[in-house]
Amino acid sequence: MDWTRVEDGLPDREMDLLVCTSTYYIGIGWYYMDTRQWDFEIQKHTEADLGEVTHWMPLPKPPEN
């Protein structure tokens, strides 16, 4: 899997994603199509400015065993 630049496209459905922001935060995130907003797991635990999402990719499949 490769990173997708936000300028090159957005997720076509709501799903768990890896996101990278302008402050180089990498973590779990979501893009909500109805509001066109991003959310990150860590935002629930910090007031830090994480910047804007610049890249995203779907999470890899979990291990099979």
PDBQT receptor file of N, H, CA, C and O in Angstrom, charges set to zero:
ATOM      1  N   MET A   1       0.827  -1.186   0.000  1.00  0.00    +0.000 N 
ATOM      2  CA  MET A   1       0.000   0.000   0.000  1.00  0.00    +0.000 C 
ATOM      3  C   MET A   1       0.870   1.247   0.000  1.00  0.00    +0.000 C 
ATOM      4  O   MET A   1       1.935   1.288   0.616  1.00  0.00    +0.000 OA
ATOM      5  N   ASP A   2       0.395   2.249  -0.697  1.00  0.00    +0.000 N 
ATOM      6  H   ASP A   2      -0.470   2.216  -1.197  1.00  0.00    +0.000 HD
ATOM      7  CA  ASP A   2       1.114   3.515  -0.775  1.00  0.00    +0.000 C 
ATOM      8  C   ASP A   2       0.256   4.633  -0.196  1.00  0.00    +0.000 C 
ATOM      9  O   ASP A   2      -0.971   4.544  -0.163  1.00  0.00    +0.000 OA
ATOM     10  N   TRP A   3       0.929   5.685   0.260  1.00  0.00    +0.000 N 
ATOM     11  H   TRP A   3       1.926   5.757   0.233  1.00  0.00    +0.000 HD
ATOM     12  CA  TRP A   3       0.235   6.869   0.743  1.00  0.00    +0.000 C 
ATOM     13  C   TRP A   3      -0.441   7.569  -0.427  1.00  0.00    +0.000 C 
ATOM     14  O   TRP A   3       0.093   7.606  -1.536  1.00  0.00    +0.000 OA
ATOM     15  N   THR A   4      -1.626   8.126  -0.168  1.00  0.00    +0.000 N 
ATOM     16  H   THR A   4      -2.060   8.096   0.733  1.00  0.00    +0.000 HD
ATOM     17  CA  THR A   4      -2.345   8.943  -1.150  1.00  0.00    +0.000 C 
ATOM     18  C   THR A   4      -2.344  10.376  -0.654  1.00  0.00    +0.000 C 
ATOM     19  O   THR A   4      -2.735  10.653   0.480  1.00  0.00    +0.000 OA
ATOM     20  N   ARG A   5      -1.900  11.286  -1.512  1.00  0.00    +0.000 N 
ATOM     21  H   ARG A   5      -1.582  11.061  -2.433  1.00  0.00    +0.000 HD
ATOM     22  CA  ARG A   5      -1.958  12.707  -1.149  1.00  0.00    +0.000 C 
ATOM     23  C   ARG A   5      -3.414  13.156  -1.167  1.00  0.00    +0.000 C 
ATOM     24  O   ARG A   5      -4.176  12.770  -2.053  1.00  0.00    +0.000 OA
ATOM     25  N   VAL A   6      -3.797  13.967  -0.192  1.00  0.00    +0.000 N 
ATOM     26  H   VAL A   6      -3.178  14.281   0.528  1.00  0.00    +0.000 HD
ATOM     27  CA  VAL A   6      -5.168  14.473  -0.122  1.00  0.00    +0.000 C 
ATOM     28  C   VAL A   6      -5.526  15.200  -1.417  1.00  0.00    +0.000 C 
ATOM     29  O   VAL A   6      -6.662  15.116  -1.883  1.00  0.00    +0.000 OA
ATOM     30  N   GLU A   7      -4.557  15.913  -2.001  1.00  0.00    +0.000 N 
ATOM     31  H   GLU A   7      -3.634  15.981  -1.622  1.00  0.00    +0.000 HD
ATOM     32  CA  GLU A   7      -4.812  16.632  -3.250  1.00  0.00    +0.000 C 
ATOM     33  C   GLU A   7      -5.117  15.678  -4.405  1.00  0.00    +0.000 C 
ATOM     34  O   GLU A   7      -5.743  16.073  -5.389  1.00  0.00    +0.000 OA
ATOM     35  N   ASP A   8      -4.675  14.421  -4.286  1.00  0.00    +0.000 N 
ATOM     36  H   ASP A   8      -4.167  14.101  -3.486  1.00  0.00    +0.000 HD
ATOM     37  CA  ASP A   8      -4.878  13.443  -5.356  1.00  0.00    +0.000 C 
ATOM     38  C   ASP A   8      -6.150  12.623  -5.176  1.00  0.00    +0.000 C 
ATOM     39  O   ASP A   8      -6.554  11.916  -6.099  1.00  0.00    +0.000 OA
ATOM     40  N   GLY A   9      -6.783  12.699  -4.023  1.00  0.00    +0.000 N 
ATOM     41  H   GLY A   9      -6.455  13.273  -3.274  1.00  0.00    +0.000 HD
ATOM     42  CA  GLY A   9      -8.022  11.964  -3.818  1.00  0.00    +0.000 C 
ATOM     43  C   GLY A   9      -8.318  11.745  -2.350  1.00  0.00    +0.000 C 
ATOM     44  O   GLY A   9      -7.428  11.796  -1.501  1.00  0.00    +0.000 OA
ATOM     45  N   LEU A  10      -9.582  11.501  -2.072  1.00  0.00    +0.000 N 
ATOM     46  H   LEU A  10     -10.305  11.459  -2.762  1.00  0.00    +0.000 HD
ATOM     47  CA  LEU A  10     -10.051  11.244  -0.714  1.00  0.00    +0.000 C 
ATOM     48  C   LEU A  10     -10.665   9.850  -0.669  1.00  0.00    +0.000 C 
ATOM     49  O   LEU A  10     -11.029   9.306  -1.711  1.00  0.00    +0.000 OA
ATOM     50  N   PRO A  11     -10.785   9.272   0.507  1.00  0.00    +0.000 N 
ATOM     51  CA  PRO A  11     -11.418   7.949   0.602  1.00  0.00    +0.000 C 
ATOM     52  C   PRO A  11     -12.822   7.987  -0.006  1.00  0.00    +0.000 C 
ATOM     53  O   PRO A  11     -13.531   8.988   0.104  1.00  0.00    +0.000 OA
ATOM     54  N   ASP A  12     -13.213   6.882  -0.647  1.00  0.00    +0.000 N 
ATOM     55  H   ASP A  12     -12.638   6.069  -0.736  1.00  0.00    +0.000 HD
ATOM     56  CA  ASP A  12     -14.536   6.831  -1.273  1.00  0.00    +0.000 C 
ATOM     57  C   ASP A  12     -15.593   6.212  -0.367  1.00  0.00    +0.000 C 
ATOM     58  O   ASP A  12     -16.751   6.071  -0.760  1.00  0.00    +0.000 OA
ATOM     59  N   ARG A  13     -15.188   5.841   0.852  1.00  0.00    +0.000 N 
ATOM     60  H   ARG A  13     -14.247   5.956   1.172  1.00  0.00    +0.000 HD
ATOM     61  CA  ARG A  13     -16.129   5.351   1.854  1.00  0.00    +0.000 C 
ATOM     62  C   ARG A  13     -15.492   5.564   3.223  1.00  0.00    +0.000 C 
ATOM     63  O   ARG A  13     -14.279   5.738   3.334  1.00  0.00    +0.000 OA
ATOM     64  N   GLU A  14     -16.319   5.547   4.256  1.00  0.00    +0.000 N 
ATOM     65  H   GLU A  14     -17.305   5.405   4.166  1.00  0.00    +0.000 HD
ATOM     66  CA  GLU A  14     -15.789   5.725   5.609  1.00  0.00    +0.000 C 
ATOM     67  C   GLU A  14     -15.171   4.420   6.084  1.00  0.00    +0.000 C 
ATOM     68  O   GLU A  14     -15.803   3.364   6.039  1.00  0.00    +0.000 OA
ATOM     69  N   MET A  15     -13.915   4.510   6.546  1.00  0.00    +0.000 N 
ATOM     70  H   MET A  15     -13.402   5.367   6.583  1.00  0.00    +0.000 HD
ATOM     71  CA  MET A  15     -13.180   3.348   7.019  1.00  0.00    +0.000 C 
ATOM     72  C   MET A  15     -12.050   3.830   7.911  1.00  0.00    +0.000 C 
ATOM     73  O   MET A  15     -11.723   5.017   7.920  1.00  0.00    +0.000 OA
ATOM     74  N   ASP A  16     -11.453   2.912   8.660  1.00  0.00    +0.000 N 
ATOM     75  H   ASP A  16     -11.719   1.948   8.653  1.00  0.00    +0.000 HD
ATOM     76  CA  ASP A  16     -10.266   3.244   9.446  1.00  0.00    +0.000 C 
ATOM     77  C   ASP A  16      -9.102   3.454   8.488  1.00  0.00    +0.000 C 
ATOM     78  O   ASP A  16      -8.922   2.699   7.532  1.00  0.00    +0.000 OA
ATOM     79  N   LEU A  17      -8.309   4.497   8.761  1.00  0.00    +0.000 N 
ATOM     80  H   LEU A  17      -8.455   5.110   9.538  1.00  0.00    +0.000 HD
ATOM     81  CA  LEU A  17      -7.202   4.863   7.880  1.00  0.00    +0.000 C 
ATOM     82  C   LEU A  17      -5.948   5.145   8.689  1.00  0.00    +0.000 C 
ATOM     83  O   LEU A  17      -6.024   5.432   9.883  1.00  0.00    +0.000 OA
ATOM     84  N   LEU A  18      -4.797   5.062   8.039  1.00  0.00    +0.000 N 
ATOM     85  H   LEU A  18      -4.736   4.828   7.069  1.00  0.00    +0.000 HD
ATOM     86  CA  LEU A  18      -3.584   5.677   8.551  1.00  0.00    +0.000 C 
ATOM     87  C   LEU A  18      -3.540   7.067   7.942  1.00  0.00    +0.000 C 
ATOM     88  O   LEU A  18      -3.747   7.228   6.739  1.00  0.00    +0.000 OA
ATOM     89  N   VAL A  19      -3.272   8.070   8.763  1.00  0.00    +0.000 N 
ATOM     90  H   VAL A  19      -3.103   7.940   9.740  1.00  0.00    +0.000 HD
ATOM     91  CA  VAL A  19      -3.169   9.435   8.258  1.00  0.00    +0.000 C 
ATOM     92  C   VAL A  19      -1.818  10.022   8.645  1.00  0.00    +0.000 C 
ATOM     93  O   VAL A  19      -1.235   9.655   9.664  1.00  0.00    +0.000 OA
ATOM     94  N   CYS A  20      -1.335  10.932   7.823  1.00  0.00    +0.000 N 
ATOM     95  H   CYS A  20      -1.809  11.231   6.995  1.00  0.00    +0.000 HD
ATOM     96  CA  CYS A  20      -0.121  11.693   8.110  1.00  0.00    +0.000 C 
ATOM     97  C   CYS A  20      -0.493  13.161   7.972  1.00  0.00    +0.000 C 
ATOM     98  O   CYS A  20      -1.169  13.552   7.019  1.00  0.00    +0.000 OA
ATOM     99  N   THR A  21      -0.047  13.977   8.932  1.00  0.00    +0.000 N 
ATOM    100  H   THR A  21       0.502  13.660   9.705  1.00  0.00    +0.000 HD
ATOM    101  CA  THR A  21      -0.410  15.394   8.916  1.00  0.00    +0.000 C 
ATOM    102  C   THR A  21       0.799  16.267   8.611  1.00  0.00    +0.000 C 
ATOM    103  O   THR A  21       1.929  15.790   8.507  1.00  0.00    +0.000 OA
ATOM    104  N   SER A  22       0.528  17.553   8.473  1.00  0.00    +0.000 N 
ATOM    105  H   SER A  22      -0.390  17.941   8.557  1.00  0.00    +0.000 HD
ATOM    106  CA  SER A  22       1.585  18.524   8.180  1.00  0.00    +0.000 C 
ATOM    107  C   SER A  22       2.593  18.657   9.320  1.00  0.00    +0.000 C 
ATOM    108  O   SER A  22       3.673  19.214   9.123  1.00  0.00    +0.000 OA
ATOM    109  N   THR A  23       2.256  18.154  10.509  1.00  0.00    +0.000 N 
ATOM    110  H   THR A  23       1.378  17.702  10.670  1.00  0.00    +0.000 HD
ATOM    111  CA  THR A  23       3.204  18.159  11.632  1.00  0.00    +0.000 C 
ATOM    112  C   THR A  23       3.859  16.783  11.799  1.00  0.00    +0.000 C 
ATOM    113  O   THR A  23       4.498  16.512  12.816  1.00  0.00    +0.000 OA
ATOM    114  N   TYR A  24       3.696  15.924  10.797  1.00  0.00    +0.000 N 
ATOM    115  H   TYR A  24       3.178  16.144   9.971  1.00  0.00    +0.000 HD
ATOM    116  CA  TYR A  24       4.280  14.578  10.752  1.00  0.00    +0.000 C 
ATOM    117  C   TYR A  24       3.699  13.629  11.787  1.00  0.00    +0.000 C 
ATOM    118  O   TYR A  24       4.328  12.626  12.122  1.00  0.00    +0.000 OA
ATOM    119  N   TYR A  25       2.506  13.928  12.302  1.00  0.00    +0.000 N 
ATOM    120  H   TYR A  25       1.995  14.744  12.029  1.00  0.00    +0.000 HD
ATOM    121  CA  TYR A  25       1.785  12.960  13.118  1.00  0.00    +0.000 C 
ATOM    122  C   TYR A  25       1.328  11.841  12.192  1.00  0.00    +0.000 C 
ATOM    123  O   TYR A  25       0.786  12.112  11.121  1.00  0.00    +0.000 OA
ATOM    124  N   ILE A  26       1.536  10.601  12.584  1.00  0.00    +0.000 N 
ATOM    125  H   ILE A  26       1.976  10.381  13.455  1.00  0.00    +0.000 HD
ATOM    126  CA  ILE A  26       1.027   9.441  11.860  1.00  0.00    +0.000 C 
ATOM    127  C   ILE A  26       0.221   8.618  12.839  1.00  0.00    +0.000 C 
ATOM    128  O   ILE A  26       0.714   8.266  13.911  1.00  0.00    +0.000 OA
ATOM    129  N   GLY A  27      -1.004   8.309  12.484  1.00  0.00    +0.000 N 
ATOM    130  H   GLY A  27      -1.404   8.594  11.614  1.00  0.00    +0.000 HD
ATOM    131  CA  GLY A  27      -1.845   7.523  13.367  1.00  0.00    +0.000 C 
ATOM    132  C   GLY A  27      -3.146   7.142  12.700  1.00  0.00    +0.000 C 
ATOM    133  O   GLY A  27      -3.328   7.328  11.497  1.00  0.00    +0.000 OA
ATOM    134  N   ILE A  28      -4.049   6.605  13.504  1.00  0.00    +0.000 N 
ATOM    135  H   ILE A  28      -3.901   6.455  14.481  1.00  0.00    +0.000 HD
ATOM    136  CA  ILE A  28      -5.351   6.179  13.020  1.00  0.00    +0.000 C 
ATOM    137  C   ILE A  28      -6.245   7.400  12.848  1.00  0.00    +0.000 C 
ATOM    138  O   ILE A  28      -6.285   8.282  13.705  1.00  0.00    +0.000 OA
ATOM    139  N   GLY A  29      -6.951   7.436  11.745  1.00  0.00    +0.000 N 
ATOM    140  H   GLY A  29      -6.919   6.718  11.049  1.00  0.00    +0.000 HD
ATOM    141  CA  GLY A  29      -7.860   8.545  11.493  1.00  0.00    +0.000 C 
ATOM    142  C   GLY A  29      -9.035   8.118  10.647  1.00  0.00    +0.000 C 
ATOM    143  O   GLY A  29      -9.122   6.981  10.185  1.00  0.00    +0.000 OA
ATOM    144  N   TRP A  30      -9.946   9.073  10.456  1.00  0.00    +0.000 N 
ATOM    145  H   TRP A  30      -9.876   9.997  10.831  1.00  0.00    +0.000 HD
ATOM    146  CA  TRP A  30     -11.155   8.841   9.680  1.00  0.00    +0.000 C 
ATOM    147  C   TRP A  30     -11.468  10.084   8.879  1.00  0.00    +0.000 C 
ATOM    148  O   TRP A  30     -11.191  11.203   9.312  1.00  0.00    +0.000 OA
ATOM    149  N   TYR A  31     -12.046   9.885   7.713  1.00  0.00    +0.000 N 
ATOM    150  H   TYR A  31     -12.271   8.976   7.361  1.00  0.00    +0.000 HD
ATOM    151  CA  TYR A  31     -12.572  10.989   6.919  1.00  0.00    +0.000 C 
ATOM    152  C   TYR A  31     -14.080  10.801   6.841  1.00  0.00    +0.000 C 
ATOM    153  O   TYR A  31     -14.561   9.769   6.374  1.00  0.00    +0.000 OA
ATOM    154  N   TYR A  32     -14.823  11.800   7.300  1.00  0.00    +0.000 N 
ATOM    155  H   TYR A  32     -14.432  12.639   7.680  1.00  0.00    +0.000 HD
ATOM    156  CA  TYR A  32     -16.278  11.737   7.288  1.00  0.00    +0.000 C 
ATOM    157  C   TYR A  32     -16.790  12.436   6.034  1.00  0.00    +0.000 C 
ATOM    158  O   TYR A  32     -16.698  13.656   5.901  1.00  0.00    +0.000 OA
ATOM    159  N   MET A  33     -17.324  11.648   5.134  1.00  0.00    +0.000 N 
ATOM    160  H   MET A  33     -17.398  10.656   5.242  1.00  0.00    +0.000 HD
ATOM    161  CA  MET A  33     -17.733  12.162   3.833  1.00  0.00    +0.000 C 
ATOM    162  C   MET A  33     -18.865  13.177   3.933  1.00  0.00    +0.000 C 
ATOM    163  O   MET A  33     -18.903  14.132   3.158  1.00  0.00    +0.000 OA
ATOM    164  N   ASP A  34     -19.782  12.987   4.868  1.00  0.00    +0.000 N 
ATOM    165  H   ASP A  34     -19.751  12.211   5.498  1.00  0.00    +0.000 HD
ATOM    166  CA  ASP A  34     -20.929  13.893   4.966  1.00  0.00    +0.000 C 
ATOM    167  C   ASP A  34     -20.533  15.293   5.412  1.00  0.00    +0.000 C 
ATOM    168  O   ASP A  34     -21.153  16.268   4.988  1.00  0.00    +0.000 OA
ATOM    169  N   THR A  35     -19.509  15.414   6.263  1.00  0.00    +0.000 N 
ATOM    170  H   THR A  35     -19.006  14.621   6.608  1.00  0.00    +0.000 HD
ATOM    171  CA  THR A  35     -19.064  16.726   6.737  1.00  0.00    +0.000 C 
ATOM    172  C   THR A  35     -17.750  17.178   6.095  1.00  0.00    +0.000 C 
ATOM    173  O   THR A  35     -17.331  18.322   6.266  1.00  0.00    +0.000 OA
ATOM    174  N   ARG A  36     -17.104  16.269   5.355  1.00  0.00    +0.000 N 
ATOM    175  H   ARG A  36     -17.445  15.339   5.216  1.00  0.00    +0.000 HD
ATOM    176  CA  ARG A  36     -15.802  16.536   4.723  1.00  0.00    +0.000 C 
ATOM    177  C   ARG A  36     -14.753  16.954   5.756  1.00  0.00    +0.000 C 
ATOM    178  O   ARG A  36     -13.948  17.857   5.529  1.00  0.00    +0.000 OA
ATOM    179  N   GLN A  37     -14.795  16.263   6.898  1.00  0.00    +0.000 N 
ATOM    180  H   GLN A  37     -15.449  15.529   7.082  1.00  0.00    +0.000 HD
ATOM    181  CA  GLN A  37     -13.870  16.545   7.994  1.00  0.00    +0.000 C 
ATOM    182  C   GLN A  37     -13.044  15.313   8.336  1.00  0.00    +0.000 C 
ATOM    183  O   GLN A  37     -13.500  14.180   8.180  1.00  0.00    +0.000 OA
ATOM    184  N   TRP A  38     -11.819  15.550   8.806  1.00  0.00    +0.000 N 
ATOM    185  H   TRP A  38     -11.448  16.470   8.932  1.00  0.00    +0.000 HD
ATOM    186  CA  TRP A  38     -10.943  14.489   9.301  1.00  0.00    +0.000 C 
ATOM    187  C   TRP A  38     -11.025  14.441  10.820  1.00  0.00    +0.000 C 
ATOM    188  O   TRP A  38     -11.282  15.455  11.469  1.00  0.00    +0.000 OA
ATOM    189  N   ASP A  39     -10.807  13.266  11.378  1.00  0.00    +0.000 N 
ATOM    190  H   ASP A  39     -10.598  12.442  10.851  1.00  0.00    +0.000 HD
ATOM    191  CA  ASP A  39     -10.723  13.084  12.829  1.00  0.00    +0.000 C 
ATOM    192  C   ASP A  39      -9.593  12.100  13.079  1.00  0.00    +0.000 C 
ATOM    193  O   ASP A  39      -9.348  11.211  12.264  1.00  0.00    +0.000 OA
ATOM    194  N   PHE A  40      -8.900  12.256  14.212  1.00  0.00    +0.000 N 
ATOM    195  H   PHE A  40      -9.100  12.979  14.874  1.00  0.00    +0.000 HD
ATOM    196  CA  PHE A  40      -7.785  11.378  14.559  1.00  0.00    +0.000 C 
ATOM    197  C   PHE A  40      -8.032  10.786  15.929  1.00  0.00    +0.000 C 
ATOM    198  O   PHE A  40      -8.633  11.432  16.787  1.00  0.00    +0.000 OA
ATOM    199  N   GLU A  41      -7.583   9.585  16.142  1.00  0.00    +0.000 N 
ATOM    200  H   GLU A  41      -7.094   9.059  15.446  1.00  0.00    +0.000 HD
ATOM    201  CA  GLU A  41      -7.741   8.922  17.435  1.00  0.00    +0.000 C 
ATOM    202  C   GLU A  41      -7.127   9.759  18.555  1.00  0.00    +0.000 C 
ATOM    203  O   GLU A  41      -7.738   9.901  19.614  1.00  0.00    +0.000 OA
ATOM    204  N   ILE A  42      -5.947  10.311  18.349  1.00  0.00    +0.000 N 
ATOM    205  H   ILE A  42      -5.451  10.196  17.488  1.00  0.00    +0.000 HD
ATOM    206  CA  ILE A  42      -5.237  11.032  19.414  1.00  0.00    +0.000 C 
ATOM    207  C   ILE A  42      -5.942  12.342  19.783  1.00  0.00    +0.000 C 
ATOM    208  O   ILE A  42      -5.727  12.848  20.885  1.00  0.00    +0.000 OA
ATOM    209  N   GLN A  43      -6.766  12.903  18.912  1.00  0.00    +0.000 N 
ATOM    210  H   GLN A  43      -6.940  12.493  18.017  1.00  0.00    +0.000 HD
ATOM    211  CA  GLN A  43      -7.458  14.145  19.247  1.00  0.00    +0.000 C 
ATOM    212  C   GLN A  43      -8.370  13.973  20.448  1.00  0.00    +0.000 C 
ATOM    213  O   GLN A  43      -8.713  14.952  21.109  1.00  0.00    +0.000 OA
ATOM    214  N   LYS A  44      -8.759  12.764  20.733  1.00  0.00    +0.000 N 
ATOM    215  H   LYS A  44      -8.480  11.968  20.196  1.00  0.00    +0.000 HD
ATOM    216  CA  LYS A  44      -9.606  12.508  21.891  1.00  0.00    +0.000 C 
ATOM    217  C   LYS A  44      -8.818  12.625  23.196  1.00  0.00    +0.000 C 
ATOM    218  O   LYS A  44      -9.407  12.667  24.276  1.00  0.00    +0.000 OA
ATOM    219  N   HIS A  45      -7.469  12.677  23.094  1.00  0.00    +0.000 N 
ATOM    220  H   HIS A  45      -6.991  12.643  22.217  1.00  0.00    +0.000 HD
ATOM    221  CA  HIS A  45      -6.607  12.656  24.272  1.00  0.00    +0.000 C 
ATOM    222  C   HIS A  45      -5.675  13.864  24.385  1.00  0.00    +0.000 C 
ATOM    223  O   HIS A  45      -4.916  13.957  25.350  1.00  0.00    +0.000 OA
ATOM    224  N   THR A  46      -5.711  14.778  23.437  1.00  0.00    +0.000 N 
ATOM    225  H   THR A  46      -6.327  14.702  22.653  1.00  0.00    +0.000 HD
ATOM    226  CA  THR A  46      -4.786  15.905  23.468  1.00  0.00    +0.000 C 
ATOM    227  C   THR A  46      -5.430  17.151  22.875  1.00  0.00    +0.000 C 
ATOM    228  O   THR A  46      -6.371  17.069  22.085  1.00  0.00    +0.000 OA
ATOM    229  N   GLU A  47      -4.918  18.275  23.261  1.00  0.00    +0.000 N 
ATOM    230  H   GLU A  47      -4.154  18.342  23.902  1.00  0.00    +0.000 HD
ATOM    231  CA  GLU A  47      -5.333  19.554  22.688  1.00  0.00    +0.000 C 
ATOM    232  C   GLU A  47      -4.304  20.054  21.679  1.00  0.00    +0.000 C 
ATOM    233  O   GLU A  47      -4.454  21.149  21.135  1.00  0.00    +0.000 OA
ATOM    234  N   ALA A  48      -3.264  19.267  21.423  1.00  0.00    +0.000 N 
ATOM    235  H   ALA A  48      -3.142  18.378  21.865  1.00  0.00    +0.000 HD
ATOM    236  CA  ALA A  48      -2.186  19.682  20.528  1.00  0.00    +0.000 C 
ATOM    237  C   ALA A  48      -2.709  19.913  19.112  1.00  0.00    +0.000 C 
ATOM    238  O   ALA A  48      -3.635  19.242  18.656  1.00  0.00    +0.000 OA
ATOM    239  N   ASP A  49      -2.100  20.871  18.433  1.00  0.00    +0.000 N 
ATOM    240  H   ASP A  49      -1.348  21.417  18.803  1.00  0.00    +0.000 HD
ATOM    241  CA  ASP A  49      -2.424  21.121  17.032  1.00  0.00    +0.000 C 
ATOM    242  C   ASP A  49      -1.666  20.095  16.194  1.00  0.00    +0.000 C 
ATOM    243  O   ASP A  49      -0.439  20.137  16.110  1.00  0.00    +0.000 OA
ATOM    244  N   LEU A  50      -2.393  19.185  15.585  1.00  0.00    +0.000 N 
ATOM    245  H   LEU A  50      -3.390  19.151  15.653  1.00  0.00    +0.000 HD
ATOM    246  CA  LEU A  50      -1.766  18.122  14.794  1.00  0.00    +0.000 C 
ATOM    247  C   LEU A  50      -1.603  18.507  13.335  1.00  0.00    +0.000 C 
ATOM    248  O   LEU A  50      -1.060  17.733  12.546  1.00  0.00    +0.000 OA
ATOM    249  N   GLY A  51      -2.060  19.675  12.972  1.00  0.00    +0.000 N 
ATOM    250  H   GLY A  51      -2.501  20.303  13.612  1.00  0.00    +0.000 HD
ATOM    251  CA  GLY A  51      -1.950  20.107  11.584  1.00  0.00    +0.000 C 
ATOM    252  C   GLY A  51      -3.044  19.516  10.717  1.00  0.00    +0.000 C 
ATOM    253  O   GLY A  51      -3.979  18.884  11.208  1.00  0.00    +0.000 OA
ATOM    254  N   GLU A  52      -2.911  19.732   9.436  1.00  0.00    +0.000 N 
ATOM    255  H   GLU A  52      -2.151  20.246   9.038  1.00  0.00    +0.000 HD
ATOM    256  CA  GLU A  52      -3.882  19.236   8.459  1.00  0.00    +0.000 C 
ATOM    257  C   GLU A  52      -3.423  17.894   7.901  1.00  0.00    +0.000 C 
ATOM    258  O   GLU A  52      -2.225  17.644   7.775  1.00  0.00    +0.000 OA
ATOM    259  N   VAL A  53      -4.377  17.037   7.570  1.00  0.00    +0.000 N 
ATOM    260  H   VAL A  53      -5.351  17.240   7.672  1.00  0.00    +0.000 HD
ATOM    261  CA  VAL A  53      -4.036  15.768   6.940  1.00  0.00    +0.000 C 
ATOM    262  C   VAL A  53      -3.486  16.055   5.553  1.00  0.00    +0.000 C 
ATOM    263  O   VAL A  53      -4.094  16.782   4.768  1.00  0.00    +0.000 OA
ATOM    264  N   THR A  54      -2.329  15.477   5.264  1.00  0.00    +0.000 N 
ATOM    265  H   THR A  54      -1.834  14.887   5.902  1.00  0.00    +0.000 HD
ATOM    266  CA  THR A  54      -1.706  15.636   3.950  1.00  0.00    +0.000 C 
ATOM    267  C   THR A  54      -1.730  14.349   3.139  1.00  0.00    +0.000 C 
ATOM    268  O   THR A  54      -1.756  14.385   1.909  1.00  0.00    +0.000 OA
ATOM    269  N   HIS A  55      -1.721  13.199   3.836  1.00  0.00    +0.000 N 
ATOM    270  H   HIS A  55      -1.700  13.170   4.835  1.00  0.00    +0.000 HD
ATOM    271  CA  HIS A  55      -1.695  11.894   3.171  1.00  0.00    +0.000 C 
ATOM    272  C   HIS A  55      -2.528  10.898   3.969  1.00  0.00    +0.000 C 
ATOM    273  O   HIS A  55      -2.733  11.076   5.170  1.00  0.00    +0.000 OA
ATOM    274  N   TRP A  56      -3.002   9.860   3.310  1.00  0.00    +0.000 N 
ATOM    275  H   TRP A  56      -2.835   9.715   2.335  1.00  0.00    +0.000 HD
ATOM    276  CA  TRP A  56      -3.773   8.811   3.966  1.00  0.00    +0.000 C 
ATOM    277  C   TRP A  56      -3.570   7.493   3.217  1.00  0.00    +0.000 C 
ATOM    278  O   TRP A  56      -3.144   7.475   2.062  1.00  0.00    +0.000 OA
ATOM    279  N   MET A  57      -3.885   6.398   3.900  1.00  0.00    +0.000 N 
ATOM    280  H   MET A  57      -4.231   6.414   4.839  1.00  0.00    +0.000 HD
ATOM    281  CA  MET A  57      -3.921   5.082   3.264  1.00  0.00    +0.000 C 
ATOM    282  C   MET A  57      -4.801   4.162   4.101  1.00  0.00    +0.000 C 
ATOM    283  O   MET A  57      -4.925   4.360   5.310  1.00  0.00    +0.000 OA
ATOM    284  N   PRO A  58      -5.418   3.150   3.471  1.00  0.00    +0.000 N 
ATOM    285  CA  PRO A  58      -6.193   2.195   4.241  1.00  0.00    +0.000 C 
ATOM    286  C   PRO A  58      -5.283   1.415   5.185  1.00  0.00    +0.000 C 
ATOM    287  O   PRO A  58      -4.096   1.241   4.908  1.00  0.00    +0.000 OA
ATOM    288  N   LEU A  59      -5.840   0.948   6.298  1.00  0.00    +0.000 N 
ATOM    289  H   LEU A  59      -6.804   1.089   6.523  1.00  0.00    +0.000 HD
ATOM    290  CA  LEU A  59      -5.057   0.099   7.194  1.00  0.00    +0.000 C 
ATOM    291  C   LEU A  59      -4.757  -1.230   6.513  1.00  0.00    +0.000 C 
ATOM    292  O   LEU A  59      -5.571  -1.705   5.721  1.00  0.00    +0.000 OA
ATOM    293  N   PRO A  60      -3.621  -1.836   6.799  1.00  0.00    +0.000 N 
ATOM    294  CA  PRO A  60      -3.346  -3.156   6.236  1.00  0.00    +0.000 C 
ATOM    295  C   PRO A  60      -4.268  -4.199   6.863  1.00  0.00    +0.000 C 
ATOM    296  O   PRO A  60      -4.847  -3.966   7.924  1.00  0.00    +0.000 OA
ATOM    297  N   LYS A  61      -4.400  -5.332   6.212  1.00  0.00    +0.000 N 
ATOM    298  H   LYS A  61      -3.929  -5.521   5.350  1.00  0.00    +0.000 HD
ATOM    299  CA  LYS A  61      -5.187  -6.434   6.759  1.00  0.00    +0.000 C 
ATOM    300  C   LYS A  61      -4.481  -6.977   8.004  1.00  0.00    +0.000 C 
ATOM    301  O   LYS A  61      -3.251  -6.981   8.059  1.00  0.00    +0.000 OA
ATOM    302  N   PRO A  62      -5.233  -7.430   8.994  1.00  0.00    +0.000 N 
ATOM    303  CA  PRO A  62      -4.602  -8.000  10.194  1.00  0.00    +0.000 C 
ATOM    304  C   PRO A  62      -3.934  -9.337   9.879  1.00  0.00    +0.000 C 
ATOM    305  O   PRO A  62      -4.233  -9.951   8.855  1.00  0.00    +0.000 OA
ATOM    306  N   PRO A  63      -3.033  -9.792  10.749  1.00  0.00    +0.000 N 
ATOM    307  CA  PRO A  63      -2.395 -11.098  10.523  1.00  0.00    +0.000 C 
ATOM    308  C   PRO A  63      -3.447 -12.197  10.467  1.00  0.00    +0.000 C 
ATOM    309  O   PRO A  63      -4.507 -12.093  11.084  1.00  0.00    +0.000 OA
ATOM    310  N   GLU A  64      -3.144 -13.235   9.728  1.00  0.00    +0.000 N 
ATOM    311  H   GLU A  64      -2.283 -13.320   9.226  1.00  0.00    +0.000 HD
ATOM    312  CA  GLU A  64      -4.093 -14.338   9.579  1.00  0.00    +0.000 C 
ATOM    313  C   GLU A  64      -4.046 -15.332  10.727  1.00  0.00    +0.000 C 
ATOM    314  O   GLU A  64      -5.003 -16.082  10.918  1.00  0.00    +0.000 OA
ATOM    315  N   ASN A  65      -2.967 -15.364  11.497  1.00  0.00    +0.000 N 
ATOM    316  H   ASN A  65      -2.189 -14.755  11.342  1.00  0.00    +0.000 HD
ATOM    317  CA  ASN A  65      -2.908 -16.365  12.563  1.00  0.00    +0.000 C 
ATOM    318  C   ASN A  65      -2.796 -15.734  13.925  1.00  0.00    +0.000 C 
ATOM    319  O   ASN A  65      -2.736 -16.441  14.931  1.00  0.00    +0.000 OA
TER     320      ASN A  65
